[in-house]
Amino acid sequence: MSFICRPTYFLLLLSLSMRTNAQPVCVPTELRCEHLVNPLGIDAPQPRLTWQLQDARKGARQTAYQVIVGTDSLAVSKGNGNCWQTNSIQSAGQLVTYQGRPLQPFTRYYYALQVWDKDNQASPVSAVSSFETGMMSSASWQGAFISDSRDINTKAAPYFRKTFSTNKKIRSARAYIAVAGLYELYINGNRIGDHRLDPMYTRFDRRTLYLTHDVTAQLQNGKNAIGVLLGNGWYNHQSTAVWYFHEAPWRNRPTFCMDLRITYEDGSVETITTGKDWKTAGSPVIFNSIYTGEHYDARLEQPGWSEATFDDSKWKEVIYRAAPSTNVVAQTMQPIRITDTIPAQSIHAFNDTTYVFDLGRNIAGVSRITVNAPAGTVLRLKHGERLRPDGHVDQSNIDVHYRPVGTADPFGTDIYITSGKGDESFMPRFNYKGFQYIEVTSSAPVKLAKESVTGYFMHSEVPPVGTLTTSNPTINKIWSATNNSYLSNLYGYPTDCPQREKNGWTGDAQINIETGLYNFDGITVYEKWLADHRDEQQPNGVLPAIVPTSGWGYEWANGPDWTSTIAIIPWNIYLFYGDTTLLARCYDNIQRYVDHIDQLYPTGLTIWGLGDWVPVKSKSPVELTSSIYYFTDASILAKAAHILGKTTEGEKYEALATKIKNAINAKYLNTATGIYGSGTQTELSFPLCWKVVPDSLIAKVAANLAKRVEADSTHLDVGLLGTKSILNALSENGYADLAYKLAARETFPSWGWWIVNGATTLYENWNINSANDISLNHIMFGEIGAWFYKALGGIKPDANNPGFKKIVLQPYFIKTLNQVEVKHQSPYGTIVSSWKRVGKKIMYNAVIPPNTTATLTLGNKTHQLEAGTYEFEVGGKK
């Protein structure tokens, strides 16, 4: 095999030093604070600042940088910061922690960067970005938590309102609102913002989240009104299911606290706060459950309820409530938003009171109905993923864990009672579902058209950072379906399925962390979710299987194969972002967890775990898979200790990891045959994937795995855990073409089998006709989405130079595939790895972003690449 490299970059003919009017060739861009663009209301006393470089030259890199932070945007744009201004720091780093004057609450700070390029030439000062602090501490709050009742069984969602007057010119206004439950905020009749389901779900009695809204434009001179509508969310869970959220220790009637801080042009500040001068009333939202549905009686609407001129003389006074927790902190993360509108693709009318709408794809989100019907007409919108043979919506695959008391709270069903005032529309506020079909039944004849019902896909709006295209349409559809399922299960925390459970299953999330990070910029969601882990961890180190939890999951499914999230997710955030923050925050928690397993299982082998969940046919030993996760946790803990300067502890946990590895191999590895256990696909691939196999036996074990796959007719025989390991173990050990055959299969069992049977999301079970475990929008088998990047594109982070500071490139040129293009937007910029077959040759292209390097392996030849664009010709001469 021969390799010809053709660099396709073009050197500038004249350098900056020779042209006084030249455009800068190295410019800091994509400035972020706390991994967000111009965040509002942060609490971090030392926020992280990051940036990228725009520099198309070969070998582009940063030799130094200067950070400028101040309260005057014009001064910052000129390179002068009154809060923090570093000298020229000789470093290639593009992540820095604020080290200036102590940040003050309620203050907007501006920041900019100047960098020095590979020729030590200074860039102009970058465009100015900003961040604004919020409360910064609990002492800053002035308002009180208020509610309408203490009765957790009250059904109607409560309205709250207050009027006030402003008589001076307003410079800015911010609404800070902390909520136990969910909320919508209105000012002078206008809903504030486009977020959905705020605030995010937490362990409410240990951490309460608040949000900051810029409401300057909504205030008016003279009389103003604030309106708040509260929903139950997970705080007051009135639906009954096997996870006992209706018995959660925090459960109570929703409550909130708000400070509306107004800064006038004369510099004075006025704060409108929650207190006894607020009033409350019931709303048309007569029932709301995050788990089942929402009921709305349009006859109870009070037009203008959040406007200043509204007559609230019949409203009641509010009551004070104790704060849900003493830890009220800013919600600093990507919000949930509606991201896509899905018109119904078809409608089937059974008669004039029963209709079924098909969206044509499975989504998580909500539906909207528009109808014209007499007052009091009751419409029931039943959501599901599949149809019965008679064409009606079938929920038998998703309602199995629901334990209703009575019939007033139907599963996956919204209920709308019309006002009779012409065309009217309804979309739930405090609920979401997983569905493709909506069955509408009416208490009286109604005329509905295909346009009467629309679906809305919504999720945590994490920016996409990855793309994949190949010459195989099935592979492209699997990638798309994987992303649809990943996003359908991201609602401020990663879930397993959006219809049946909405639970934060730890096993599903740790399996799919790489899939998430290759495709989406999800760090803010994971940092929030690991804070939930820290809230839920027992003093002895034990974690529950679902996070957050009402208390369920501490005694089932929470062994290392599931709750290794505490180690695996911070480690992957470190690998993908080069940011040690989450690893440092979770270090003590990882340590307590590993120490607890060590105390329970001093031999190094543990039987604590659920095992290879929902396998095709072969069940692997729980002791093998859980002990390998235990080894992985100890290994991560050792590496984290060294990264954080804890050398002695690092050596201690290195020794523990070695002990566990030796114990696994002593019991399960037949060194003569190179077979683990009974030699199933999971038993062989798991030790390979997680680096348990002794170096001298890797080739032998990999060969046995390949033989096992071929003996299984080149079909999968793995469950959840095995899907993480099977493709990676094959492709990383010389059997990429065999791995691809498994990935591209279109017969049972395979991802492609789902696709050819109409799937637009991933399923919970390989067998689509299974009676159990068969939700049709499930992320647990989603590792294949990461494998596309790691194998077909060959893009991997380097643990010694994380955040893709040094990129590992090792694409596998699959014999039965003609073209692949993979892109990943790393913290340093976009990495491109693409190849296509041209006759008997392969043309391989790579783009290495500024300030990074890459090690490219093509066949048995390695290339060291600096920033730039490259083309290689592979093949031809022998």
WOZIDA-V249828 format. One record per backbone hydrogen bond with DSSP energy under -0.5 kcal/mol. NH is the residue of the N-H (numbers start at 1). CO is the residue of the C=O. E is the energy in kcal/mol with one decimal. If there is no record, write none. Layout:
BEGIN
NH&CO&E + NH&CO&E
END
This chain:
BEGIN
4&873&-1.8 + 6&4&-0.5 + 6&871&-4.2 + 8&869&-1.6 + 9&869&-0.6 + 18&15&-1.5 + 19&15&-0.6 + 19&16&-1.3 + 22&19&-1.4 + 27&54&-1.7 + 29&52&-2.8 + 32&50&-2.3 + 33&36&-2.7 + 34&48&-2.8 + 36&33&-1.6 + 38&36&-0.6 + 41&132&-1.1 + 42&132&-2.3 + 47&44&-0.6 + 49&96&-3.1 + 50&32&-2.2 + 51&94&-1.4 + 52&29&-2.9 + 53&828&-0.5 + 54&27&-2.7 + 55&53&-0.8 + 59&867&-3.6 + 60&57&-1.6 + 63&116&-3.0 + 64&116&-1.1 + 65&89&-1.8 + 66&114&-2.6 + 68&112&-2.4 + 69&84&-3.0 + 70&110&-2.6 + 73&71&-0.6 + 76&72&-2.4 + 77&73&-2.2 + 78&74&-0.9 + 78&75&-0.7 + 79&76&-1.9 + 80&75&-2.7 + 81&79&-0.5 + 83&69&-2.3 + 84&69&-2.1 + 86&67&-2.0 + 89&65&-3.2 + 89&87&-0.8 + 90&88&-0.6 + 91&89&-1.3 + 96&49&-2.6 + 98&47&-2.5 + 101&83&-2.5 + 106&134&-1.5 + 107&104&-0.6 + 109&107&-0.5 + 109&131&-3.4 + 110&70&-3.5 + 111&129&-2.8 + 112&68&-2.2 + 114&66&-2.1 + 116&64&-2.5 + 117&121&-2.5 + 120&117&-2.3 + 123&115&-3.3 + 126&113&-2.9 + 129&111&-2.7 + 131&109&-2.4 + 132&39&-2.0 + 133&107&-2.5 + 134&42&-2.8 + 137&135&-0.8 + 140&137&-1.7 + 141&138&-1.5 + 144&274&-1.9 + 146&256&-2.7 + 147&319&-2.2 + 152&150&-0.8 + 154&151&-1.5 + 157&285&-3.2 + 159&281&-3.7 + 160&228&-1.9 + 161&279&-2.0 + 162&226&-1.7 + 164&224&-2.0 + 166&222&-2.5 + 171&263&-2.7 + 172&263&-2.0 + 174&261&-2.2 + 175&213&-2.6 + 176&174&-0.6 + 176&259&-2.9 + 177&175&-0.6 + 177&211&-2.4 + 178&257&-2.8 + 179&209&-1.5 + 180&255&-2.6 + 181&179&-0.7 + 182&231&-2.3 + 183&198&-2.0 + 184&229&-1.8 + 186&227&-3.3 + 187&190&-2.3 + 188&225&-2.5 + 188&306&-0.5 + 189&306&-1.4 + 190&187&-1.9 + 192&185&-3.1 + 193&191&-0.6 + 196&336&-2.3 + 197&429&-0.6 + 204&202&-1.4 + 206&203&-2.7 + 207&203&-1.8 + 208&327&-2.9 + 210&329&-2.1 + 211&177&-2.2 + 213&175&-2.4 + 215&173&-1.9 + 215&213&-0.8 + 216&173&-0.7 + 218&215&-0.7 + 219&215&-1.0 + 219&216&-0.8 + 222&166&-3.2 + 224&164&-3.6 + 226&162&-2.9 + 227&186&-3.1 + 228&160&-2.3 + 229&184&-2.4 + 230&158&-2.0 + 231&182&-2.7 + 235&232&-1.5 + 236&232&-1.2 + 237&234&-0.5 + 238&236&-0.8 + 241&239&-0.5 + 242&401&-1.6 + 244&241&-1.7 + 247&244&-1.7 + 248&245&-1.4 + 249&550&-0.6 + 251&248&-1.5 + 252&235&-0.7 + 255&180&-1.5 + 256&146&-1.8 + 257&178&-2.5 + 259&176&-2.3 + 260&272&-3.5 + 261&174&-2.9 + 261&259&-0.8 + 262&260&-0.7 + 262&270&-3.5 + 263&172&-3.0 + 263&261&-0.5 + 264&262&-0.6 + 264&268&-2.9 + 265&169&-2.7 + 267&264&-2.1 + 270&262&-2.6 + 272&260&-3.0 + 272&270&-0.5 + 273&271&-0.6 + 274&258&-1.5 + 278&275&-1.5 + 279&161&-2.2 + 280&316&-2.9 + 281&159&-1.5 + 283&157&-1.4 + 286&284&-1.6 + 286&295&-1.0 + 287&295&-1.4 + 289&293&-2.4 + 290&233&-0.6 + 295&287&-2.9 + 296&415&-2.9 + 297&284&-2.7 + 298&296&-0.7 + 298&417&-2.7 + 300&297&-2.1 + 301&298&-1.3 + 303&301&-0.5 + 305&302&-1.7 + 307&304&-2.4 + 310&307&-1.2 + 312&310&-0.9 + 315&312&-1.7 + 316&280&-2.7 + 318&278&-1.1 + 319&147&-2.7 + 321&145&-2.4 + 328&326&-0.7 + 329&208&-2.7 + 329&327&-0.7 + 331&210&-2.5 + 332&330&-1.1 + 333&331&-0.8 + 336&196&-0.5 + 337&459&-2.2 + 339&337&-0.5 + 339&457&-2.8 + 340&457&-1.4 + 342&340&-0.5 + 342&455&-3.5 + 343&341&-0.6 + 344&453&-0.9 + 345&358&-3.1 + 346&358&-1.3 + 348&356&-2.4 + 350&348&-0.7 + 350&354&-2.2 + 351&354&-1.4 + 354&351&-0.6 + 355&440&-2.5 + 356&348&-2.3 + 357&438&-2.8 + 358&346&-2.1 + 359&436&-2.7 + 363&435&-2.7 + 365&433&-2.9 + 366&456&-1.7 + 368&454&-2.6 + 369&426&-2.0 + 370&452&-2.2 + 371&424&-2.7 + 376&418&-2.4 + 377&374&-1.7 + 379&377&-0.6 + 379&416&-3.3 + 380&441&-2.8 + 381&379&-0.5 + 381&414&-3.2 + 382&380&-0.7 + 382&439&-2.9 + 383&381&-0.5 + 383&412&-2.7 + 384&437&-2.1 + 386&394&-0.8 + 388&392&-3.4 + 391&388&-2.6 + 394&386&-2.8 + 395&393&-0.5 + 398&395&-2.0 + 399&395&-1.8 + 402&399&-1.3 + 403&240&-2.3 + 406&404&-0.7 + 413&410&-1.1 + 414&381&-2.1 + 415&294&-2.1 + 416&379&-2.9 + 417&296&-3.0 + 418&377&-2.3 + 418&416&-0.5 + 424&371&-2.4 + 426&369&-2.1 + 428&367&-0.6 + 432&290&-0.6 + 433&365&-2.7 + 435&363&-2.6 + 435&433&-0.5 + 436&384&-2.8 + 437&384&-2.7 + 438&357&-2.0 + 439&382&-3.0 + 440&355&-3.0 + 440&438&-0.6 + 441&380&-2.2 + 441&439&-0.6 + 442&353&-2.4 + 443&378&-1.7 + 446&352&-2.8 + 448&446&-0.7 + 452&449&-2.2 + 453&450&-0.9 + 454&368&-2.0 + 455&342&-2.8 + 456&366&-2.8 + 457&340&-2.4 + 458&364&-2.2 + 459&337&-1.7 + 460&490&-3.2 + 461&335&-3.5 + 462&460&-2.4 + 465&519&-2.8 + 466&519&-1.2 + 467&823&-1.9 + 469&821&-2.0 + 471&819&-1.7 + 473&471&-0.7 + 476&472&-1.9 + 477&473&-2.2 + 478&474&-2.4 + 479&475&-2.5 + 480&476&-2.1 + 481&477&-2.8 + 482&478&-2.6 + 483&479&-2.1 + 484&480&-2.4 + 485&481&-2.3 + 486&482&-2.6 + 487&483&-2.8 + 488&484&-2.1 + 489&485&-0.8 + 489&486&-0.8 + 490&487&-1.6 + 491&493&-2.1 + 495&489&-2.8 + 496&503&-1.3 + 498&777&-0.6 + 501&497&-0.5 + 502&497&-2.2 + 505&503&-1.8 + 506&545&-2.6 + 509&505&-1.4 + 510&506&-2.4 + 511&507&-2.0 + 512&508&-1.3 + 513&510&-0.8 + 516&512&-2.3 + 517&513&-2.3 + 518&514&-2.6 + 519&515&-1.2 + 520&516&-2.6 + 521&463&-2.9 + 522&520&-1.7 + 525&522&-0.6 + 526&522&-2.0 + 527&523&-2.6 + 528&524&-1.7 + 529&525&-2.5 + 530&526&-2.5 + 531&527&-1.2 + 532&528&-1.5 + 533&529&-1.8 + 534&530&-2.2 + 535&531&-1.9 + 536&532&-1.9 + 537&533&-1.8 + 538&542&-3.1 + 541&538&-2.2 + 545&553&-1.5 + 547&504&-2.0 + 554&551&-0.6 + 560&608&-0.7 + 562&559&-1.9 + 563&559&-2.5 + 564&560&-0.9 + 565&562&-0.9 + 566&563&-1.4 + 567&564&-1.7 + 568&564&-3.2 + 569&565&-1.6 + 570&565&-0.6 + 571&567&-1.9 + 572&568&-2.1 + 573&569&-2.4 + 574&570&-2.0 + 575&571&-2.2 + 576&572&-2.7 + 577&573&-2.2 + 578&574&-2.2 + 579&573&-0.6 + 580&578&-0.5 + 584&580&-2.6 + 585&581&-2.5 + 586&582&-2.0 + 587&583&-0.6 + 587&584&-0.6 + 590&586&-2.8 + 591&587&-2.6 + 592&588&-2.4 + 593&589&-2.0 + 594&590&-2.9 + 595&591&-2.8 + 596&592&-1.9 + 597&593&-1.9 + 598&594&-2.4 + 599&595&-2.2 + 600&596&-2.1 + 601&597&-2.8 + 604&601&-1.8 + 609&607&-0.7 + 613&611&-1.7 + 615&612&-0.5 + 620&618&-0.5 + 625&621&-1.8 + 626&622&-3.0 + 627&623&-1.7 + 628&624&-1.8 + 629&625&-1.8 + 630&626&-2.4 + 631&627&-2.4 + 632&628&-2.2 + 633&629&-2.8 + 634&630&-2.4 + 635&631&-2.3 + 636&632&-2.6 + 637&633&-2.6 + 638&634&-2.2 + 639&635&-2.4 + 640&636&-3.0 + 641&637&-2.3 + 642&638&-1.9 + 643&639&-2.4 + 644&640&-2.4 + 645&642&-1.3 + 646&641&-3.6 + 647&645&-1.0 + 650&646&-2.4 + 651&647&-2.3 + 652&648&-1.9 + 653&649&-2.4 + 654&650&-1.8 + 655&651&-2.0 + 656&652&-1.7 + 657&653&-2.5 + 658&654&-2.3 + 659&655&-2.2 + 660&656&-2.5 + 661&657&-2.7 + 662&658&-2.6 + 663&659&-2.1 + 664&660&-2.5 + 665&661&-2.4 + 666&662&-2.4 + 667&663&-1.6 + 668&664&-2.9 + 669&665&-1.4 + 670&668&-0.6 + 670&675&-2.5 + 671&669&-0.9 + 674&670&-3.0 + 675&670&-1.0 + 677&668&-2.4 + 679&676&-2.3 + 682&717&-0.5 + 684&680&-2.0 + 685&681&-2.5 + 686&682&-2.5 + 687&683&-0.6 + 688&684&-0.9 + 689&685&-3.0 + 690&686&-2.2 + 691&688&-1.2 + 692&687&-3.0 + 693&687&-1.1 + 697&694&-2.0 + 698&694&-0.6 + 698&695&-1.0 + 701&697&-2.7 + 702&698&-2.8 + 703&699&-2.1 + 704&700&-2.0 + 705&701&-2.2 + 706&702&-2.5 + 707&703&-2.3 + 708&704&-2.4 + 709&705&-2.6 + 710&706&-2.4 + 711&707&-2.5 + 712&708&-1.3 + 713&710&-1.5 + 714&709&-2.1 + 715&709&-0.7 + 715&712&-0.6 + 716&749&-0.9 + 720&613&-2.9 + 723&719&-1.7 + 724&720&-0.8 + 724&721&-0.9 + 725&721&-0.9 + 726&722&-3.0 + 729&725&-3.1 + 730&726&-1.6 + 731&727&-2.6 + 732&728&-2.4 + 733&730&-1.1 + 734&731&-0.8 + 735&730&-2.7 + 739&735&-2.2 + 740&736&-2.6 + 741&737&-1.8 + 742&738&-1.7 + 743&739&-2.4 + 744&740&-2.7 + 745&741&-0.7 + 745&742&-0.6 + 752&745&-0.7 + 754&750&-1.0 + 754&751&-0.5 + 755&751&-1.7 + 756&752&-2.8 + 757&753&-0.8 + 757&754&-0.5 + 758&755&-2.1 + 759&754&-2.4 + 762&481&-0.7 + 764&775&-1.8 + 768&766&-0.9 + 770&767&-1.8 + 778&762&-2.4 + 779&496&-1.5 + 782&779&-1.9 + 784&781&-0.6 + 785&782&-1.9 + 786&783&-1.5 + 787&783&-2.0 + 788&784&-1.7 + 789&785&-0.5 + 789&786&-0.7 + 790&786&-2.2 + 791&787&-3.1 + 792&787&-0.7 + 793&788&-1.7 + 795&789&-2.6 + 796&794&-0.6 + 796&808&-2.3 + 798&801&-0.6 + 798&806&-0.7 + 799&797&-0.6 + 801&798&-1.4 + 802&799&-0.5 + 803&575&-3.1 + 804&575&-0.5 + 805&801&-0.7 + 805&802&-0.9 + 806&801&-1.7 + 807&853&-3.0 + 808&796&-2.8 + 809&807&-0.6 + 809&855&-2.8 + 810&794&-2.0 + 810&808&-0.5 + 812&791&-2.1 + 813&811&-0.6 + 814&812&-1.4 + 817&814&-1.6 + 820&835&-2.7 + 821&469&-2.6 + 822&833&-2.5 + 823&467&-2.2 + 824&831&-2.3 + 825&465&-3.5 + 826&824&-1.1 + 826&829&-2.5 + 827&576&-0.5 + 829&826&-1.2 + 831&824&-3.2 + 832&847&-1.6 + 833&822&-2.7 + 834&845&-2.7 + 835&820&-2.8 + 836&843&-1.6 + 837&818&-2.4 + 838&841&-2.9 + 841&838&-2.0 + 842&874&-2.8 + 843&836&-2.7 + 844&842&-0.7 + 844&872&-3.2 + 845&834&-3.3 + 846&870&-1.9 + 847&832&-2.1 + 848&868&-3.1 + 849&847&-0.6 + 851&60&-3.4 + 852&849&-1.1 + 853&805&-1.6 + 854&865&-2.6 + 855&807&-2.6 + 856&854&-0.6 + 856&863&-3.1 + 857&809&-2.9 + 857&855&-0.5 + 858&856&-0.6 + 858&861&-2.8 + 859&857&-0.5 + 861&858&-1.9 + 863&856&-3.1 + 865&854&-3.2 + 865&863&-0.6 + 867&852&-0.6 + 868&848&-1.9 + 870&846&-2.9 + 871&6&-0.6 + 872&844&-3.7 + 873&4&-2.7 + 874&842&-3.2 + 874&872&-0.6 + 875&2&-2.1 + 877&875&-0.8
END
